[in-house]
Amino acid sequence: MADSTSPPPQQQSPQTNPDNVKELKDMKKFERWRKSLQYMTGLGMSEVEQNQFRKDLDKELESYQCHQCEVWRDNLMKNSPSVRFMVEHLGMIGREIKRDDFLCAPCDITRSGGFSPEDGILLCQNRMNSKTHQEHTMVHEMVHLYDHQRFKVDWFNLRHHACSEVRAASLSGDCNWSREIQRGFYTFTKQHQTCVKRRAILSVMENPNCKSKEEAERAVASVFDSCFADTRPFDEIY
């Protein structure tokens, strides 16, 4: 005859009990608040503990910035008209681009993004002021990728580099009026052209073959008119 004894009800472990989980979260929040207060006041925390707490904060901030950058990247690839336009036109010239072509990583204060033929597109997660800023950065770097794919740019040639920088600054939204106001530039005549030249010169100055600001200025000046007029793959500057 079968055993009619019912099995005992399963017991929840302390870790999975909803009440205990909430209590643990509340304790962690309180401990975090307590350590933050100690860190700000310097009371009750040794120098070693302060250094460790600072490292923990930096690690949490870096993790948050990376997550935010990746969320914005994925959203912009789905919903941004300019990003989607560049993705489509890169595909037309044989360069399919996916989310993994954009790497979110921390950078120094001199840049918000970068392009490397070998490594793809870098998005500086700690330099993005807003989702719109990241959108402009993604389009900027995709213009470089477009130029590299279509025109076989020699990035160590200052004139080649200057031309792509002029196009990227002009077509990406980097130099629209609101961005220039945020940077503290208030030019009322030829504002867009002035911004494009300035930003192209700053980028060319970073080229290892560039010896001086004057050399960067000459490279940009020599190609500016023709490269500024070349809006491919866009029909016009948006």
Buried (B, 14 or more C-beta within 10 A) or exposed (E): EEEEEEEEEEEEEEEEEEEEEEEEEEEEEEEEEEBEEBBEEEEEBEEEEBEEBEEEEEEEEBEEBBEBBBEBBEBBBEEBEBBEBBBEBBEEEEBEBEEEBBBBBBBEEEBBBBBBEEEBBBBBBBBBEEBBBBBBBBBBBBBBBBBBBBBEBEBEEBBBBBBBBBBBBBBBBBBBEEBBEEEEBEEEEEBBBBBBBBBBBBBBBEBEEBEEEEBBBBBBEBBBEEBBEBBEBBEEBE
